[in-house]
């Protein structure tokens, strides 16, 4: 879930200290050093002399004996960091103490090693070695935030990627065959927040609901929700309506008492997020989420919404400012406590879906009939434009799958938006060789480029991290390893609640404008017969409608 600003500020200070430590640790082990920052932002570092208290109880005792008044304090030290799955021999540890409660007791580790053959020093993937239960639900967020700060510091070689230091290579087949449970807890959404990214919050809520991991403050009617088979289908809304009718008859408490429990609020927000997402899917649209304050800031001239728990979440479909905001929490409470009937509940959702679908903007796949005509009109001598030379290095590589199937895309495929996750740097400059990359795309062609870019930004943050979530951990592995090709993997809801996928791709220079990659997003060809195989629509087939979009 979203981290408080104080946590981000603390992580930034810690990352700056870690960066400076890495500049010296190549020559010798970094001494045990305590960092303190006061309320005015002034920092002070003190180095312990003599025998270093490296045991965890000694370090914690020393940290909490520091003078009071510091806004935050943490320790940095270097020690052995041998792991069964890692090639790293040493590690730089950061142990947090006085400061934001979410970080108190968290220990982060950056493994490192020197490659003797090249005399090259590199940092390994960031991981957590200790974390109190109170911070368990936020640990993955903390790791990603710290990694993002590290990535913004300096341009030295060791910062290139927080290199892959695991001994096993990630396998898509093994990942898809496994069903490891998620040892996670979901933090509680704060509808009063003005800084939170509500889309990101809702992603986490839907992820927790679908994957069935517990909420930090509980989830009312948890077992009943799981029995409803919430599969994002329209019939599932009818099952929700029936359940709400049964719950309303048995609650036996006033609305105000119901809203006093966080587990009940979690229940309301889960159902609210779910209903909004089902309406969006059924209408071939997308939905953005806001708190009341965020809605008022975006539309200061619109009618104000009451500052109550009812409209705590505001849904906006298709990015349109004209349609009335959808307040799903109020709809659910009306069914539970205000005597609204099943017919009223269902009619409200049906009318909303019709309104949303009527306001759906033109989508990229609407251009496909004209694109297909242009492809089919290629003369026999012009068909070589679609042919791609298969490089020698591809033999035995999983990317043979892409070369074996890319021609299928030109026969009845679809066009959707794609966004680059990462790519060989050479493709951004003039050259002759085609290059590999990793993309994200919505196979339904609904999600607009800006939403894809936001999801990509969240996705890239998992790179270089050893995360608690085994799904995100696999994505982090192949992004950091950089030589593993995956095709058509669906993103977890914690990244995006839209049906977004990621795939490896070849960037053919002859299909790109200027023979290099210039755009952050672009039209892709995909085909249901070869899921996961995608390629940039050759520039020759970009219609006037595509260029306008």
C-alpha positions in Angstrom: 0.0 0.0 0.0 1.1 3.6 -0.2 3.9 4.6 2.2 3.7 7.7 4.3 5.9 10.6 3.2 8.0 10.3 6.4 8.9 6.7 5.3 10.0 8.0 1.8 12.0 10.7 3.4 13.8 8.3 5.8 14.5 5.8 2.9 16.0 8.7 0.9 18.4 9.6 3.7 19.3 5.9 4.2 19.9 5.4 0.5 22.2 8.4 0.3 24.2 6.9 3.2 24.3 3.5 1.6 25.5 5.0 -1.7 28.4 6.7 0.1 29.2 3.5 2.0 29.4 1.5 -1.3 32.0 4.0 -2.5 34.3 3.0 0.3 33.4 -0.6 1.0 35.3 -1.8 -2.1 38.6 -1.1 -0.2 37.6 -2.4 3.3 34.6 -3.4 5.3 32.4 -0.5 6.3 32.5 0.2 10.0 29.4 0.1 12.2 28.0 3.6 11.8 25.0 5.2 13.4 23.2 7.9 11.4 20.8 10.4 13.1 18.7 13.1 11.4 16.9 15.8 13.5 13.7 17.6 12.9 15.5 20.3 11.0 17.0 17.8 8.5 20.5 18.1 10.0 22.3 14.8 9.9 25.1 13.4 12.1 27.1 10.2 11.7 29.0 8.5 14.6 31.3 5.5 14.2 31.7 3.0 16.9 35.2 2.2 18.0 36.6 -1.0 19.4 34.7 -4.3 19.3 31.7 -3.9 17.1 28.4 -5.0 18.7 27.2 -7.0 15.6 24.6 -9.2 17.3 21.1 -8.1 16.7 20.2 -7.5 20.4 23.3 -5.4 21.0 22.7 -3.3 17.9 19.0 -2.7 18.9 20.1 -1.8 22.5 22.7 0.6 21.2 20.3 2.2 18.8 17.6 2.8 21.4 20.1 4.3 23.8 20.9 7.1 21.4 20.0 10.6 22.6 16.3 11.5 22.2 15.2 14.1 19.7 16.3 12.5 16.5 13.6 12.2 13.8 15.2 9.1 12.6 18.2 6.9 13.3 19.6 3.8 11.5 22.8 1.8 11.4 25.0 0.8 8.5 27.6 -2.0 8.6 29.2 -4.6 6.4 29.3 -8.3 7.2 29.2 -11.7 5.6 26.2 -12.4 3.5 26.3 -15.9 2.2 23.0 -17.4 1.0 22.2 -20.7 -0.7 20.7 -19.0 -3.7 23.2 -16.2 -4.1 26.7 -15.7 -5.4 27.4 -12.7 -3.1 29.9 -13.1 -0.3 29.4 -9.9 1.7 26.5 -7.5 2.4 25.9 -3.9 3.4 23.2 -3.9 6.1 20.9 -1.1 7.0 19.0 -1.4 10.3 16.3 1.1 11.1 15.5 2.3 14.6 14.0 5.5 15.9 11.9 7.1 13.1 8.8 6.2 11.2 7.0 3.3 12.9 6.8 1.4 9.7 10.6 1.1 9.5 11.4 0.5 13.2 13.2 -2.9 13.3 13.5 -3.4 9.6 16.9 -4.6 8.3 17.7 -4.2 4.6 20.6 -6.0 3.0 22.4 -5.1 -0.2 24.6 -8.2 -1.1 27.8 -7.4 -2.9 30.9 -9.2 -4.3 34.0 -8.5 -6.4 34.4 -10.6 -9.6 38.0 -11.5 -9.5 38.3 -12.2 -13.1 37.2 -8.8 -14.1 38.2 -6.9 -11.0 34.6 -5.6 -11.0 32.6 -4.7 -7.9 28.8 -5.1 -8.0 25.8 -5.0 -5.8 23.3 -7.8 -5.7 19.5 -7.8 -5.4 18.1 -5.9 -2.4 16.5 -8.0 0.2 15.1 -7.8 3.8 16.6 -10.0 6.5 14.5 -8.9 9.4 11.0 -7.3 9.7 8.7 -6.9 12.6 5.1 -8.2 12.2 3.8 -4.6 12.3 5.6 -3.8 9.0 5.1 -7.2 7.2 2.3 -5.8 5.1 4.4 -2.9 3.9 7.7 -4.7 3.4 7.5 -5.2 -0.4 6.6 -1.5 -0.7 9.5 -0.5 1.4 12.0 -2.6 -0.7 10.6 -1.1 -3.9 10.8 2.4 -2.6 14.3 2.0 -1.4 15.3 0.5 -4.7 13.8 3.4 -6.6 15.9 5.9 -4.5 19.0 3.9 -5.1 18.4 3.9 -8.8 18.3 7.7 -8.8 21.7 8.1 -7.2 24.8 8.3 -9.3 25.6 6.5 -12.6 28.3 4.2 -11.4 28.5 0.7 -12.8 27.3 -1.1 -9.7 24.0 0.9 -9.8 23.2 -0.2 -13.4 20.6 -2.7 -12.2 21.4 -4.1 -8.7 22.7 -7.0 -10.6 21.2 -10.5 -10.6 23.2 -12.5 -8.0 21.0 -15.6 -7.7 22.4 -18.9 -8.9 19.2 -20.2 -10.5 17.8 -18.8 -13.7 14.1 -17.8 -13.6 11.9 -20.1 -15.6 8.4 -19.1 -16.9 7.3 -22.7 -17.1 8.2 -23.4 -13.5 6.6 -20.2 -12.4 3.3 -20.9 -14.2 3.3 -24.5 -12.8 3.7 -23.4 -9.2 1.0 -22.2 -6.9 2.9 -21.0 -3.9 0.7 -19.4 -1.2 1.3 -15.7 -0.5 2.7 -15.1 3.0 1.4 -11.6 3.0 -1.0 -9.2 4.7 -2.9 -6.4 3.1 -2.6 -3.0 4.7 -5.8 -1.0 5.2 -6.8 1.7 2.7 -7.1 5.2 4.1 -9.9 7.1 2.3 -9.0 10.3 4.0 -5.6 10.4 2.4 -4.8 13.3 0.0 -1.4 12.0 -1.2 -2.2 8.3 -1.9 -2.3 6.9 -5.4 -5.8 5.5 -5.2 -5.4 3.4 -8.3 -2.4 1.7 -6.7 -4.4 1.3 -3.4 -7.3 -0.3 -5.3 -4.9 -2.6 -7.1 -3.7 -3.9 -3.7 -7.2 -4.4 -2.4 -8.3 -6.4 -5.5 -5.1 -8.4 -5.3 -5.8 -9.2 -1.6 -9.4 -10.1 -2.4 -8.6 -12.4 -5.3 -5.5 -14.1 -3.8 -7.3 -14.4 -0.4 -4.5 -13.2 1.9 -5.6 -11.6 5.2 -6.0 -7.9 5.9 -4.0 -6.3 8.7 -7.2 -5.1 10.3 -9.4 -8.0 9.3 -12.0 -8.4 6.6 -15.7 -8.7 7.5 -17.7 -11.5 5.9 -14.4 -12.9 4.6 -15.6 -16.5 4.2 -18.9 -15.4 2.5 -17.0 -13.2 0.0 -14.8 -16.1 -1.0 -17.8 -18.3 -1.6 -19.3 -15.8 -4.0 -16.8 -16.8 -6.7 -15.7 -13.2 -7.5 -14.4 -13.8 -11.1 -15.0 -10.2 -12.4 -18.1 -11.4 -14.4 -21.4 -9.6 -14.6 -23.2 -12.5 -12.9 -20.9 -12.1 -9.9 -22.6 -8.7 -9.3 -25.9 -10.5 -9.0 -24.4 -12.8 -6.4 -23.1 -9.8 -4.5 -26.6 -8.3 -4.6 -28.1 -11.5 -3.1 -25.5 -11.6 -0.4 -26.0 -8.0 0.6 -29.8 -8.6 0.9 -29.1 -11.5 3.2 -26.6 -9.5 5.2 -28.9 -6.6 5.6 -31.5 -8.8 7.2 -29.1 -10.1 9.8 -26.8 -7.3 10.8 -28.8 -6.0 13.7 -26.7 -2.8 14.1 -27.0 0.8 13.0 -24.9 2.1 10.2 -22.7 4.3 12.4 -21.7 1.3 14.5 -20.9 -0.7 11.4 -18.6 2.0 10.1 -16.6 2.2 13.4 -14.8 -1.1 12.6 -11.9 -1.2 10.2 -12.7 -4.8 9.2 -16.1 -3.5 8.0 -14.5 -0.6 6.1 -12.2 -3.1 4.4 -15.2 -5.1 3.3 -16.9 -2.0 1.9 -13.8 -0.9 0.0 -13.2 -4.4 -1.4 -16.7 -4.6 -2.7 -16.6 -1.0 -4.0 -13.4 -1.6 -5.9 -14.7 -4.9 -7.3 -18.0 -3.4 -8.5 -16.2 -0.6 -10.2 -13.8 -2.9 -12.0 -16.6 -5.3 -13.2 -18.5 -2.3 -14.6 -15.3 -1.2 -16.4 -14.6 -4.6 -17.8 -18.2 -5.1 -19.0 -18.2 -1.7 -20.7 -14.8 -2.2 -22.4 -13.6 0.9 -20.4 -11.2 1.8 -17.7 -11.7 3.3 -14.3 -9.7 5.7 -12.2 -10.1 6.1 -8.4 -9.9 9.1 -6.1 -10.6 10.1 -2.6 -13.1 12.9 -2.0 -10.4 15.5 -1.5 -8.6 14.4 -4.7 -11.8 14.6 -6.7 -12.4 18.2 -5.4 -8.9 19.2 -6.3 -9.2 17.8 -9.8 -12.7 19.4 -10.4 -12.9 22.5 -8.1 -16.0 23.8 -9.9 -18.0 20.6 -9.6 -20.5 20.0 -6.8 -18.8 19.1 -3.6 -19.2 15.6 -2.2 -20.0 15.1 1.5 -17.0 14.3 3.6 -18.4 11.0 5.0 -17.3 7.4 4.6 -20.0 6.9 2.0 -18.3 8.5 -1.0 -14.8 7.9 0.4 -13.9 6.3 -3.0 -14.9 8.1 -6.2 -14.8 6.2 -9.5 -14.3 8.0 -12.8 -14.6 6.0 -16.0 -12.7 6.6 -19.3 -11.0 9.7 -17.8 -14.1 11.8 -18.6 -14.9 14.9 -16.6 -18.5 15.2 -17.7 -20.1 12.1 -16.3 -21.3 12.1 -12.7 -18.9 10.4 -10.3 -19.8 6.9 -9.2 -19.8 6.4 -5.4 -19.8 2.6 -4.9 -19.5 2.7 -1.1 -22.7 4.7 -0.9 -24.5 2.2 -3.2 -23.5 -0.7 -1.0 -24.5 1.0 2.2 -27.8 1.9 0.7 -28.4 -1.8 0.1 -27.3 -2.8 3.6 -28.9 -0.1 5.7 -31.3 2.2 3.8 -33.8 -0.2 2.6 -32.8 0.0 -1.1 -34.1 -3.0 -3.0 -32.4 -5.5 -5.2 -34.0 -3.9 -8.2 -32.6 -0.5 -7.3 -29.1 -1.9 -6.8 -29.1 -3.8 -10.1 -30.6 -0.9 -12.0 -28.0 1.5 -10.7 -25.2 -0.7 -12.0 -26.9 -1.5 -15.3 -27.5 2.2 -15.9 -24.0 3.0 -15.0 -22.6 0.4 -17.4 -24.8 1.8 -20.2 -23.6 5.3 -19.6 -20.0 4.3 -19.4 -20.1 2.3 -22.6 -21.8 5.2 -24.4 -19.0 7.5 -23.3 -16.3 5.1 -24.3 -13.7 6.9 -26.5 -12.5 5.4 -29.8 -10.2 2.5 -29.2 -7.0 1.6 -31.0 -8.3 -1.7 -32.4 -11.1 0.2 -34.3 -8.2 0.9 -36.8 -7.6 -2.8 -37.4 -9.9 -3.3 -40.5 -8.0 -0.5 -42.3 -4.6 -1.9 -41.2 -5.5 -5.4 -42.4 -6.5 -4.0 -45.8 -3.1 -2.3 -46.0 -1.3 -5.5 -45.1 -3.3 -7.6 -47.5 -2.6 -5.0 -50.3 1.1 -5.6 -50.2 2.3 -6.8 -53.6 4.1 -10.1 -53.7 7.5 -8.4 -54.2 6.7 -6.2 -51.2 6.1 -9.1 -48.8 9.8 -9.1 -47.9 9.1 -6.0 -45.8 7.4 -8.4 -43.3 10.3 -10.9 -43.2 12.8 -10.7 -40.4 16.3 -12.3 -40.4 16.7 -14.8 -37.6 20.0 -14.1 -35.8 22.4 -16.9 -35.1 22.2 -16.4 -31.3 18.6 -17.3 -31.3 19.3 -21.0 -31.8 18.2 -23.0 -28.7 16.9 -19.8 -27.1 13.3 -19.4 -25.8 13.0 -16.5 -28.3 12.7 -19.1 -31.1 9.1 -19.2 -30.1 8.7 -15.5 -31.2 10.4 -16.0 -34.6 8.4 -19.2 -35.3 5.1 -17.3 -34.8 5.4 -13.6 -35.6 4.1 -14.0 -39.2 0.8 -15.2 -37.7 0.2 -11.6 -36.4 -0.3 -10.3 -39.9 -3.3 -12.6 -40.6 -6.3 -11.5 -38.6 -4.5 -10.0 -35.6 -5.5 -7.1 -33.3 -3.8 -3.8 -32.6 -3.3 -2.6 -29.0 -1.2 -0.1 -27.2 2.2 -1.2 -25.9 4.8 0.4 -23.6 8.5 -0.4 -23.2 9.5 -1.8 -19.8 13.2 -2.2 -20.6 15.2 -2.6 -23.8 18.7 -2.8 -25.1 20.0 0.7 -25.0 21.2 0.3 -28.6 17.7 0.4 -30.0 17.4 4.1 -29.0 20.3 5.1 -31.2 20.9 4.6 -34.9 22.3 1.2 -35.8 21.9 -1.9 -37.9 21.1 -4.7 -35.4 17.6 -5.5 -34.2 17.3 -5.5 -30.4 15.4 -7.3 -27.6 13.1 -5.6 -25.2 10.4 -6.2 -22.6 6.9 -4.6 -23.1 3.6 -4.3 -21.3 0.3 -4.2 -23.1 -3.5 -4.7 -22.6 -4.6 -7.6 -24.8 -8.1 -6.2 -24.9 -6.9 -2.8 -26.2 -8.9 -0.9 -23.6 -6.2 0.7 -21.3 -4.9 4.0 -22.7 -1.1 4.6 -23.0 -0.9 6.9 -19.9 -2.4 4.2 -17.7 0.0 1.6 -19.2 2.9 3.9 -18.4 1.8 4.2 -14.8 1.5 0.5 -14.5 5.0 0.1 -16.1 6.4 2.5 -13.6 5.1 0.4 -10.7 6.3 -2.8 -12.5 9.9 -1.5 -13.0 10.2 -0.8 -9.2 10.3 -4.6 -8.5 13.5 -4.9 -10.4 16.5 -5.7 -8.2 14.3 -6.7 -5.2 13.8 -10.0 -3.3 10.1 -9.6 -2.5 7.8 -11.5 -0.2 5.2 -12.0 -2.9 6.4 -15.0 -4.9 4.8 -13.6 -8.1 6.5 -10.3 -7.8 9.7 -12.0 -6.9 9.6 -13.9 -10.2 9.0 -10.8 -12.2 11.9 -9.1 -10.3 14.1 -12.1 -11.1 13.7 -12.0 -14.9 13.8 -8.2 -15.1 17.1 -8.2 -13.2 18.6 -11.2 -14.9 17.8 -9.5 -18.3 18.5 -12.6 -20.4 15.3 -14.6 -19.8 12.4 -14.2 -22.2 8.8 -14.5 -21.0 5.7 -14.4 -23.1 2.2 -13.3 -22.2 2.6 -13.3 -18.4 -0.4 -11.5 -16.7 0.5 -8.8 -14.2 -0.7 -9.4 -10.6 -3.5 -7.1 -9.5 -1.0 -5.4 -7.1 0.6 -4.0 -10.3 -2.6 -3.3 -12.2 -6.2 -4.4 -11.8 -6.5 -4.2 -15.6 -5.7 -7.4 -17.6 -2.2 -6.2 -18.5 0.4 -8.7 -19.7 4.2 -8.5 -20.2 6.2 -10.1 -23.0 9.6 -10.1 -24.6 9.8 -8.6 -28.0 12.1 -8.0 -30.9 12.4 -4.4 -32.2 13.0 -4.7 -36.0 14.7 -1.5 -37.0 13.2 -1.5 -40.5 9.8 -1.3 -39.0 10.6 1.7 -36.8 10.5 5.4 -37.7 14.1 6.4 -38.3 15.1 2.8 -37.6 15.3 3.4 -33.9 12.8 3.4 -31.0 11.6 7.0 -30.5 8.2 6.7 -28.8 7.5 5.6 -25.2 4.4 3.8 -26.4 3.3 2.5 -29.8 0.8 0.2 -31.5 1.4 -3.5 -31.2 0.1 -6.4 -33.2 -1.1 -9.5 -31.2 -3.1 -12.6 -32.1 -5.2 -14.9 -30.0 -3.7 -18.0 -31.8 -0.2 -17.1 -30.5 -0.7 -15.6 -27.0 2.2 -13.7 -25.7 3.8 -13.0 -29.2 3.6 -9.3 -30.0 5.5 -7.0 -32.3 5.4 -3.3 -33.1 3.0 -2.5 -36.0 5.3 -1.7 -38.9 5.5 2.1 -39.5 4.2 1.6 -43.1 0.8 0.5 -41.6 0.2 3.4 -39.2 -3.1 4.9 -40.2 -4.1 8.6 -39.9 -6.4 7.5 -37.0 -3.4 6.0 -35.2 -1.3 9.0 -35.7 -4.0 11.2 -34.3 -4.3 9.0 -31.2 
